[in-house]
Amino acid sequence: MNGPTVLTLIRIILVAPLMILIFMNNLPAEILTIACFAIASITDFIDGRWARKSKQVTDLGAFLDPLADKMLINLTFLALVTMNLVPLWMFAVILIRDFAVDGMRMMVAKNGTVVSASIFGKLKTTVQMITVILILLNRILNLSPLQVVNTILLYIVVFLTVLSGAIYLFNGQKQLK
């Protein structure tokens, strides 16, 4: 157990209050939802860099980090789908990509190979997190221009999801041969 892994665990723990707060329909809860998601997102950017820079990369951290990311992003998107703030088909694309990439990673891992995160995968995660924060913010502000920005960002998320998934699957299948 080290500092980066503790940050990852904090991200996992924050998912529970986030899921409770996101469904509360009052201003303090909506502000806390944004804060909770933002803090969890920041831990995602800090933990990996910290682990690599300080040479504290562990098997536990390597396992928990993507799990924490999936829990945070996918459960939040699912909540936004149930509130009709994100189209179901967009969430389905995100979820299918995650299952496909994780399945491929597991198959490649049997050969002792790791498929590293690509710049497009990292960009996808960053855009997803920014998009979620802006969608949550617009629940409070209800601004038409921000809704337009959110819609454009959701399409960018879908594009990056498909692109990064294709890159992972292409690289993974090369490693399987």
C-alpha positions in Angstrom: 0.0 0.0 0.0 1.5 3.3 -1.1 0.4 6.9 -1.7 -0.8 6.4 -5.3 -2.8 3.3 -4.4 -4.4 5.3 -1.5 -5.5 7.9 -4.0 -7.0 5.2 -6.2 -8.9 3.8 -3.2 -10.2 7.3 -2.5 -11.5 7.5 -6.0 -13.3 4.1 -5.5 -14.7 5.3 -2.2 -15.9 8.6 -3.7 -18.1 6.7 -6.1 -20.6 5.7 -3.4 -21.4 9.3 -2.1 -21.4 10.5 -5.7 -24.1 8.0 -6.7 -26.2 9.1 -3.8 -25.7 12.8 -4.3 -26.2 12.7 -8.1 -29.9 11.7 -7.6 -30.7 14.4 -5.1 -32.6 17.3 -6.5 -31.3 20.2 -4.5 -28.6 22.8 -5.1 -26.2 21.7 -2.2 -26.3 18.1 -3.4 -25.7 19.1 -7.0 -22.7 21.3 -6.0 -21.4 18.4 -3.9 -21.9 16.0 -6.8 -19.6 18.2 -9.0 -17.1 18.5 -6.2 -17.1 14.8 -5.6 -16.7 14.0 -9.2 -14.0 16.6 -9.7 -12.0 15.4 -6.7 -12.2 11.8 -7.9 -11.1 12.9 -11.4 -8.1 14.8 -10.1 -7.0 11.7 -8.2 -7.0 9.8 -11.5 -4.5 12.4 -13.0 -2.3 12.4 -9.9 -2.0 8.7 -8.9 -0.5 7.3 -12.1 2.0 10.1 -12.5 3.0 9.9 -8.8 3.4 6.1 -9.0 5.6 6.3 -12.1 7.6 9.2 -11.0 8.4 7.8 -7.6 8.8 4.2 -8.9 5.9 3.1 -6.7 4.0 1.2 -9.5 2.5 -2.0 -7.9 0.4 -4.8 -9.2 -2.4 -3.8 -6.8 -2.3 -0.2 -8.2 -2.2 -1.4 -11.8 -5.3 -3.5 -11.1 -7.3 -1.0 -9.0 -6.6 2.1 -11.2 -8.5 1.0 -14.3 -11.2 -0.5 -12.1 -11.6 2.8 -10.3 -11.8 4.7 -13.6 -14.5 2.3 -14.9 -16.5 2.6 -11.7 -16.3 6.4 -11.7 -17.0 7.0 -15.4 -19.5 4.2 -16.2 -21.6 4.6 -13.1 -21.8 8.4 -13.5 -22.7 8.0 -17.2 -25.3 5.5 -16.2 -26.8 7.9 -13.7 -26.8 10.6 -16.4 -28.6 8.3 -18.8 -31.3 7.6 -16.2 -31.8 11.3 -15.8 -32.0 11.7 -19.6 -28.9 13.9 -19.7 -26.9 11.5 -21.9 -28.4 9.3 -24.7 -28.4 5.6 -23.9 -26.7 4.7 -27.2 -23.7 6.9 -26.3 -23.3 5.1 -22.9 -23.7 1.8 -24.7 -20.7 2.7 -27.0 -18.6 3.6 -24.0 -19.5 0.4 -22.1 -19.0 -1.9 -25.1 -15.6 -0.4 -25.8 -14.6 -0.9 -22.2 -15.6 -4.5 -22.1 -13.9 -5.2 -25.5 -10.7 -3.5 -24.4 -10.6 -5.1 -21.0 -11.3 -8.5 -22.5 -8.5 -8.1 -25.0 -6.2 -6.9 -22.2 -6.9 -10.0 -20.2 -6.2 -12.2 -23.2 -2.9 -10.5 -23.8 -2.0 -10.6 -20.1 -2.1 -14.4 -20.3 1.0 -14.1 -22.4 2.6 -11.8 -19.9 2.2 -8.8 -22.1 0.7 -5.4 -21.1 -1.0 -3.2 -23.6 -0.2 0.3 -22.4 -2.6 3.2 -22.4 -2.5 5.2 -25.6 -2.6 9.0 -25.8 -6.1 8.6 -27.3 -7.2 6.5 -24.3 -5.9 9.2 -21.9 -7.5 11.9 -24.0 -10.8 10.0 -24.0 -10.8 9.8 -20.2 -9.9 13.5 -19.9 -12.7 14.6 -22.3 -15.2 12.2 -20.5 -14.4 13.8 -17.1 -14.6 17.4 -18.4 -17.9 16.5 -20.2 -19.4 15.0 -17.1 -18.4 18.0 -15.0 -20.0 20.4 -17.5 -23.2 18.3 -17.7 -23.4 18.3 -14.0 -22.8 22.1 -13.9 -25.5 22.6 -16.5 -28.0 20.8 -14.2 -27.6 23.8 -12.0 -27.2 26.6 -14.6 -29.5 25.3 -17.3 -27.9 27.3 -20.0 -28.7 26.6 -23.7 -25.2 27.4 -25.0 -23.7 25.1 -22.4 -26.1 22.3 -23.5 -24.9 22.8 -27.0 -21.3 22.5 -25.8 -22.2 19.4 -23.8 -23.8 17.8 -26.9 -20.7 18.5 -29.0 -18.4 17.1 -26.2 -20.5 13.9 -26.0 -20.0 13.3 -29.7 -16.3 13.9 -29.2 -16.3 11.4 -26.4 -18.0 8.8 -28.6 -15.4 9.5 -31.4 -12.5 9.2 -29.0 -14.1 6.1 -27.4 -14.3 4.3 -30.7 -10.9 5.5 -31.9 -9.0 4.6 -28.7 -10.9 1.3 -28.6 -9.9 0.4 -32.1 -6.3 1.3 -31.4 -6.2 -0.9 -28.3 -7.8 -3.8 -30.1 -5.5 -3.4 -33.1 -2.4 -3.3 -30.8 -3.8 -6.2 -28.7 -4.5 -8.5 -31.6 -0.9 -7.9 -32.9 0.4 -9.0 -29.5 -1.8 -12.1 -29.6 -0.2 -13.3 -32.8 
